[in-house]
Amino acid sequence: MPDFMLERAAIAEGYKVVCGVDEAGRGPWAGPVVAAAAILDEKTLSRELLDGIDDSKKLKPVKREDLFLRLSQEVQIGVGLADVDEIDELNILQATLLAMKRAVENLPRQPDFALIDGNKVPDLGPTKTKYVVKGDGISLSIAAASIAAKVIRDRIMKELAETNPGYGWERNAGYGTAEHQAALKRLGVTSAHRKSYAPIRKILRPEAV
């Protein structure tokens, strides 16, 4: 289970405001990549969140939604997105780093230390950054950010599913499931698809593959 060890270490070094940053949606074929940043206060965090926060991938959707509602009441959260055009223009890694940067910028107060999930960090200017591989299972701040990013992205994909019915995005969140692949053959590519991704590119330009 994640804990506050990395946050405490940063505070012990003299940093005042520590946030965790994570993303959701690097792998899907459609929709934006969403990042979230979270500032937790160990002294005031409720027992429900202390005991419940975990890597979002390990939590069932109903549990994620419940934790996100609690996080919204107790934790400072910033959200950043990079849309499909930015993903296609920049590539998914750079778009993810851009979304992370926007998430930190959208926090109610600016941190002086950011724990970033993964092995790459965005340029956050004067804010000190530290990457943490599989950080959503190590840091409570990163895990909280992972929950926020996942819940918000799932909600976005459900909205996109209403305007682009048939692809099952309300269930598959834009991943390349059998349902999604069948819909692409039947309905074609939408404006919400990532056209730089190989499976989509193959449909649009079969002669180039």
Backbone torsions as a table, in degrees:
resi	resn	phi	psi	omega
1	MET	NA	142.9	177.7
2	PRO	-67.1	155.5	179.1
3	ASP	-143.8	-168.7	-176.3
4	PHE	-100.0	16.4	-173.9
5	MET	-59.7	-46.2	-178.7
6	LEU	-69.0	-37.1	177.5
7	GLU	-63.9	-43.5	179.4
8	ARG	-63.4	-38.7	179.4
9	ALA	-63.2	-40.9	178.8
10	ALA	-65.5	-42.1	179.1
11	ILE	-65.0	-37.4	178.6
12	ALA	-64.2	-25.8	177.9
13	GLU	-82.2	-5.2	176.8
14	GLY	110.2	-0.9	177.7
15	TYR	-75.9	145.5	-173.7
16	LYS	-99.8	-42.0	-175.0
17	VAL	-124.4	114.4	-176.6
18	VAL	-113.1	132.8	176.4
19	CYS	-123.2	158.7	171.0
20	GLY	-111.2	146.9	-176.6
21	VAL	-133.3	134.1	176.1
22	ASP	-148.2	170.1	-177.6
23	GLU	-131.7	165.7	172.7
24	ALA	-139.8	135.3	172.4
25	GLY	103.8	29.9	175.7
26	ARG	-77.5	-33.0	-173.6
27	GLY	-86.2	-26.7	-176.2
28	PRO	-60.6	159.7	179.4
29	TRP	-89.9	-7.5	-176.4
30	ALA	-144.6	157.8	175.9
31	GLY	86.1	169.3	-178.1
32	PRO	-77.1	165.1	165.2
33	VAL	-94.8	136.2	-174.7
34	VAL	-120.1	132.5	175.8
35	ALA	-119.4	152.9	175.1
36	ALA	-136.0	149.1	174.1
37	ALA	-123.2	140.4	-175.8
38	ALA	-135.9	134.0	174.0
39	ILE	-111.4	117.5	-179.5
40	LEU	-108.6	145.0	174.6
41	ASP	-109.1	108.3	-176.2
42	GLU	-59.1	-31.1	-175.4
43	LYS	-72.9	-28.0	-174.4
44	THR	-113.6	-5.8	-176.8
45	LEU	-64.8	134.0	-177.2
46	SER	-68.3	156.3	178.0
47	ARG	-60.7	-34.9	179.5
48	GLU	-59.3	-40.9	179.4
49	LEU	-77.9	-40.1	178.6
50	LEU	-57.3	-41.3	-177.8
51	ASP	-85.1	-24.1	-171.5
52	GLY	-97.3	-29.5	-176.5
53	ILE	-63.4	130.8	177.8
54	ASP	-154.7	173.5	172.9
55	ASP	-50.1	125.6	-174.4
56	SER	-58.3	-29.0	-178.1
57	LYS	-68.7	-19.2	-179.7
58	LYS	-90.6	-4.6	-175.0
59	LEU	-105.7	142.5	174.9
60	LYS	-71.9	152.6	-176.9
61	PRO	-52.0	-43.4	-179.2
62	VAL	-63.2	-40.6	179.0
63	LYS	-66.4	-41.1	177.8
64	ARG	-60.4	-44.4	-179.5
65	GLU	-61.8	-43.8	179.5
66	ASP	-62.1	-45.4	179.7
67	LEU	-65.7	-37.5	179.8
68	PHE	-63.7	-40.0	177.2
69	LEU	-61.4	-41.7	178.0
70	ARG	-67.1	-41.5	178.3
71	LEU	-60.9	-39.9	-178.8
72	SER	-61.7	-26.4	-179.2
73	GLN	-89.4	-27.2	-171.0
74	GLU	-113.7	-20.2	-168.9
75	VAL	-120.5	146.2	174.8
76	GLN	-83.7	122.2	-174.2
77	ILE	-125.8	137.2	171.0
78	GLY	-121.3	142.9	-177.7
79	VAL	-124.7	139.7	176.5
80	GLY	-137.9	143.0	-179.8
81	LEU	-123.9	153.1	163.8
82	ALA	-126.3	125.1	-173.3
83	ASP	-83.0	178.4	-174.5
84	VAL	-64.2	-33.3	178.2
85	ASP	-65.1	-41.1	178.4
86	GLU	-68.0	-37.9	176.9
87	ILE	-61.6	-45.1	-178.9
88	ASP	-67.9	-34.6	-178.2
89	GLU	-77.5	-42.3	-170.6
90	LEU	-95.3	-29.0	-167.0
91	ASN	94.1	159.3	-170.0
92	ILE	-67.2	-34.4	179.1
93	LEU	-63.8	-50.9	-177.7
94	GLN	-66.4	-35.0	177.1
95	ALA	-66.3	-37.4	177.7
96	THR	-64.9	-44.4	178.4
97	LEU	-63.0	-36.0	177.3
98	LEU	-65.6	-43.5	178.0
99	ALA	-61.9	-39.6	178.0
100	MET	-63.2	-43.4	178.4
101	LYS	-59.9	-44.2	179.2
102	ARG	-64.6	-37.3	179.4
103	ALA	-62.3	-43.9	179.5
104	VAL	-66.4	-41.7	179.0
105	GLU	-63.3	-26.0	-177.9
106	ASN	-91.4	4.9	173.4
107	LEU	-66.7	150.3	178.0
108	PRO	-60.5	-30.5	173.4
109	ARG	-138.7	150.7	-173.6
110	GLN	-85.4	130.2	178.4
111	PRO	-77.7	158.3	171.6
112	ASP	-105.5	-0.2	176.8
113	PHE	-147.9	131.4	-178.6
114	ALA	-128.2	126.5	174.1
115	LEU	-93.8	120.1	-172.8
116	ILE	-111.6	126.8	177.1
117	ASP	-70.3	138.3	177.9
118	GLY	109.8	-157.0	-179.7
119	ASN	-126.1	16.1	175.4
120	LYS	-132.5	151.3	179.0
121	VAL	-127.0	145.0	175.1
122	PRO	-76.7	162.5	175.2
123	ASP	-81.1	107.3	-178.7
124	LEU	-108.6	24.0	176.7
125	GLY	63.5	-125.9	-176.3
126	PRO	-73.9	-10.9	-179.1
127	THR	-73.1	125.2	176.9
128	LYS	-67.5	135.9	-179.9
129	THR	-121.4	149.1	175.9
130	LYS	-142.0	123.0	177.5
131	TYR	-85.6	147.6	-177.8
132	VAL	-134.0	106.9	179.2
133	VAL	-64.9	130.0	-175.4
134	LYS	55.5	39.2	-175.0
135	GLY	-64.9	-23.9	-179.3
136	ASP	-69.5	-12.0	173.7
137	GLY	-102.8	2.6	-175.8
138	ILE	-117.6	-47.9	-174.9
139	SER	-104.8	130.6	177.1
140	LEU	-63.4	-35.5	179.9
141	SER	-66.6	-42.8	177.7
142	ILE	-66.8	-42.3	179.7
143	ALA	-61.2	-41.1	177.4
144	ALA	-62.3	-41.8	177.6
145	ALA	-63.7	-37.0	-179.4
146	SER	-65.1	-37.3	177.8
147	ILE	-65.4	-47.4	-179.3
148	ALA	-61.2	-46.0	-178.5
149	ALA	-62.8	-43.2	-178.2
150	LYS	-67.1	-46.0	-178.9
151	VAL	-63.4	-45.0	-178.8
152	ILE	-65.2	-41.8	179.9
153	ARG	-66.6	-41.2	178.1
154	ASP	-59.6	-38.2	178.4
155	ARG	-66.1	-40.5	177.8
156	ILE	-61.9	-42.3	-178.7
157	MET	-67.9	-32.4	176.0
158	LYS	-67.0	-37.0	176.3
159	GLU	-66.9	-41.8	178.2
160	LEU	-65.6	-30.9	178.1
161	ALA	-65.9	-29.3	179.4
162	GLU	-70.3	-36.0	-180.0
163	THR	-90.2	-13.9	178.0
164	ASN	-131.1	67.1	-175.4
165	PRO	-68.4	152.7	174.1
166	GLY	107.7	-19.3	-177.1
167	TYR	-90.8	-11.8	178.7
168	GLY	74.8	23.8	-176.5
169	TRP	-64.0	-22.8	176.3
170	GLU	-67.9	-17.2	178.5
171	ARG	-109.1	-41.7	-173.2
172	ASN	-101.4	-2.1	176.2
173	ALA	56.4	22.9	177.6
174	GLY	92.6	-2.5	177.3
175	TYR	-69.1	160.3	-174.9
176	GLY	-81.7	56.9	178.9
177	THR	-72.2	169.6	177.6
178	ALA	-59.6	-39.3	178.3
179	GLU	-61.4	-44.7	-179.8
180	HIS	-65.4	-43.5	-180.0
181	GLN	-63.4	-40.7	178.8
182	ALA	-64.6	-38.1	179.2
183	ALA	-67.4	-36.0	177.6
184	LEU	-62.6	-40.0	178.0
185	LYS	-67.6	-34.3	-175.8
186	ARG	-84.9	-39.7	-170.6
187	LEU	-111.8	-20.4	-179.3
188	GLY	89.9	-174.5	-175.6
189	VAL	-88.2	139.4	178.7
190	THR	-105.5	173.8	176.7
191	SER	-69.6	-15.3	-179.9
192	ALA	-88.8	-3.5	179.7
193	HIS	-82.5	151.0	178.4
194	ARG	-88.3	103.9	-169.9
195	LYS	-77.9	-9.4	175.3
196	SER	-86.6	-10.1	179.4
197	TYR	-77.5	138.1	-172.2
198	ALA	-53.5	-46.3	-178.5
199	PRO	-62.0	-35.1	179.4
200	ILE	-77.0	-42.0	178.2
201	ARG	-59.4	-37.2	-179.7
202	LYS	-64.5	-35.6	178.7
203	ILE	-71.4	-41.3	-176.7
204	LEU	-74.5	-34.0	-176.5
205	ARG	-135.9	68.7	-177.3
206	PRO	-61.2	-26.9	-178.4
207	GLU	-72.0	-19.3	-177.0
208	ALA	-89.4	-5.8	-176.8
209	VAL	-92.3	NA	NA
